[in-house]
Amino acid sequence: MTDAQYVYAIGRAFDPTGIVGIDGAAVYPVAHRDLVAVVSAAPPDEAALTARLQRLDELAAVAGAHHDVVAAVAAQTVVAPFRLATIYQDEDRIRELLRHRADEFAALLDRLAGTVEVGVKLHAQERPPAPAAPTTSGRAYLQQLSQRHRHRDEQWRHAATAAERIDAALGAHALDRSRHRPQPAQLSGAARHNIFNAAYLVPTGQLTEFTDLARRLANDEPALQIEVTGPWAPYSFAGVRP
Amino acid sequence: MTDPSPWLTSQRQGSNLADVLERVLDKGLVIAGDIKICLLDIELLTIKLRLLVASVDKARQMGIDWWEHDPSLSSRHRHQLTAERPMEVSGPEHSDEARVPLREQSGTGEVTA
């Protein structure tokens, strides 16, 4: 085959039966010794693809398909997911990549074998201060205002300290961790703020134990709500370590 | 359970569009391919997401209907969304506040390892 190929991930041998990739293309392995690239056919027109991926609905569909392929292969064997839209001209070029970086990829897969990524987001719920008495003077009003600000600052400080405490405890039970940028839980106007967003690399056998621990730790902090996602393929730990 | 594959039952569960995008666009192994595809910067993307979700019908078409399933969302918030209020576009320094979940579902407590 000489067509362009999407590469979703590298991993070890897997059964591609029933795995469908971007645009419904069949997914298949391209191997060099025991290193396997997870690929499917891609349109060779680079400009059209670029234009398409600037459209959010298309991008969401492509990202979802990429993620589904990675998840399907991760269910069978260890994978190191590639960033979206890594495209090669043909299979030979992919084999060349695997040959050229065989040692690096093998070390990466050894590090990721038997692990899953767990996402943990912590949200702070803003609690309103006690209702203030109606003010009669400008001075009293300003006092109330500054009290409200103090109240809010204290809440944030408290939530941030609690989040750091939970992160430290979870980090001690994980093989590795990666901080992500906080996401807003809702678009706007909501009283819930994502103050902490991280991923942890956990041995697959300890997944339930880890997520239980995360929920338990968060339950002890009334100011925080927790959202656990995953298990994910180890996206956040596939990059070259800084 | 003897199922060794937590993913089989959990694809996309507990994950949303923002979680997926942050991983496939921002994480993952970066390899220079043969064909160079210029992806949206993740910050630009979040601005677009915010604009897009200003239209609820459009969001539903994309499957962004998490507010209908999330019991923690108040009716007040739902009202805000259905009012199709135009969303403000913020500068890049605020743009990571605009990630939008796709199909919020329950967590992964039921997943077996």
Boltz contact constraints between the chains, C-beta under 6 A:
constraints:
  - contact:
      token1: [A, 46]
      token2: [B, 35]
      max_distance: 6.0
  - contact:
      token1: [A, 49]
      token2: [B, 37]
      max_distance: 6.0
  - contact:
      token1: [A, 50]
      token2: [B, 37]
      max_distance: 6.0
  - contact:
      token1: [A, 50]
      token2: [B, 38]
      max_distance: 6.0
  - contact:
      token1: [A, 53]
      token2: [B, 39]
      max_distance: 6.0
  - contact:
      token1: [A, 54]
      token2: [B, 40]
      max_distance: 6.0
  - contact:
      token1: [A, 56]
      token2: [B, 48]
      max_distance: 6.0
  - contact:
      token1: [A, 56]
      token2: [B, 52]
      max_distance: 6.0
  - contact:
      token1: [A, 57]
      token2: [B, 62]
      max_distance: 6.0
  - contact:
      token1: [A, 60]
      token2: [B, 17]
      max_distance: 6.0
  - contact:
      token1: [A, 63]
      token2: [B, 20]
      max_distance: 6.0
  - contact:
      token1: [A, 63]
      token2: [B, 21]
      max_distance: 6.0
  - contact:
      token1: [A, 63]
      token2: [B, 24]
      max_distance: 6.0
  - contact:
      token1: [A, 66]
      token2: [B, 24]
      max_distance: 6.0
  - contact:
      token1: [A, 67]
      token2: [B, 20]
      max_distance: 6.0
  - contact:
      token1: [A, 67]
      token2: [B, 24]
      max_distance: 6.0
  - contact:
      token1: [A, 71]
      token2: [B, 7]
      max_distance: 6.0
  - contact:
      token1: [A, 71]
      token2: [B, 11]
      max_distance: 6.0
  - contact:
      token1: [A, 74]
      token2: [B, 7]
      max_distance: 6.0
  - contact:
      token1: [A, 75]
      token2: [B, 5]
      max_distance: 6.0
  - contact:
      token1: [A, 75]
      token2: [B, 7]
      max_distance: 6.0
  - contact:
      token1: [A, 75]
      token2: [B, 8]
      max_distance: 6.0
  - contact:
      token1: [A, 80]
      token2: [B, 29]
      max_distance: 6.0
  - contact:
      token1: [A, 81]
      token2: [B, 28]
      max_distance: 6.0
  - contact:
      token1: [A, 82]
      token2: [B, 28]
      max_distance: 6.0
  - contact:
      token1: [A, 82]
      token2: [B, 29]
      max_distance: 6.0
  - contact:
      token1: [A, 82]
      token2: [B, 31]
      max_distance: 6.0
  - contact:
      token1: [A, 83]
      token2: [B, 28]
      max_distance: 6.0
  - contact:
      token1: [A, 83]
      token2: [B, 30]
      max_distance: 6.0
  - contact:
      token1: [A, 84]
      token2: [B, 24]
      max_distance: 6.0
  - contact:
      token1: [A, 84]
      token2: [B, 25]
      max_distance: 6.0
  - contact:
      token1: [A, 85]
      token2: [B, 37]
      max_distance: 6.0
  - contact:
      token1: [A, 85]
      token2: [B, 39]
      max_distance: 6.0
  - contact:
      token1: [A, 86]
      token2: [B, 31]
      max_distance: 6.0
  - contact:
      token1: [A, 86]
      token2: [B, 33]
      max_distance: 6.0
  - contact:
      token1: [A, 87]
      token2: [B, 33]
      max_distance: 6.0
  - contact:
      token1: [A, 87]
      token2: [B, 35]
      max_distance: 6.0
  - contact:
      token1: [A, 88]
      token2: [B, 33]
      max_distance: 6.0
  - contact:
      token1: [A, 88]
      token2: [B, 34]
      max_distance: 6.0
  - contact:
      token1: [A, 89]
      token2: [B, 34]
      max_distance: 6.0
  - contact:
      token1: [A, 93]
      token2: [B, 34]
      max_distance: 6.0
  - contact:
      token1: [A, 180]
      token2: [B, 22]
      max_distance: 6.0
  - contact:
      token1: [A, 181]
      token2: [B, 96]
      max_distance: 6.0
  - contact:
      token1: [A, 183]
      token2: [B, 18]
      max_distance: 6.0
  - contact:
      token1: [A, 183]
      token2: [B, 99]
      max_distance: 6.0
  - contact:
      token1: [A, 184]
      token2: [B, 97]
      max_distance: 6.0
  - contact:
      token1: [A, 189]
      token2: [B, 80]
      max_distance: 6.0
  - contact:
      token1: [A, 190]
      token2: [B, 77]
      max_distance: 6.0
  - contact:
      token1: [A, 204]
      token2: [B, 113]
      max_distance: 6.0
  - contact:
      token1: [A, 205]
      token2: [B, 113]
      max_distance: 6.0
  - contact:
      token1: [A, 207]
      token2: [B, 113]
      max_distance: 6.0
  - contact:
      token1: [A, 208]
      token2: [B, 113]
      max_distance: 6.0
  - contact:
      token1: [A, 211]
      token2: [B, 108]
      max_distance: 6.0
  - contact:
      token1: [A, 228]
      token2: [B, 107]
      max_distance: 6.0
  - contact:
      token1: [A, 228]
      token2: [B, 108]
      max_distance: 6.0
  - contact:
      token1: [A, 229]
      token2: [B, 14]
      max_distance: 6.0
  - contact:
      token1: [A, 229]
      token2: [B, 15]
      max_distance: 6.0
  - contact:
      token1: [A, 229]
      token2: [B, 19]
      max_distance: 6.0
  - contact:
      token1: [A, 230]
      token2: [B, 108]
      max_distance: 6.0
  - contact:
      token1: [A, 231]
      token2: [B, 6]
      max_distance: 6.0
  - contact:
      token1: [A, 235]
      token2: [B, 23]
      max_distance: 6.0
  - contact:
      token1: [A, 235]
      token2: [B, 27]
      max_distance: 6.0
  - contact:
      token1: [A, 235]
      token2: [B, 28]
      max_distance: 6.0
  - contact:
      token1: [A, 236]
      token2: [B, 27]
      max_distance: 6.0
  - contact:
      token1: [A, 238]
      token2: [B, 28]
      max_distance: 6.0
  - contact:
      token1: [A, 238]
      token2: [B, 29]
      max_distance: 6.0
  - contact:
      token1: [A, 239]
      token2: [B, 29]
      max_distance: 6.0
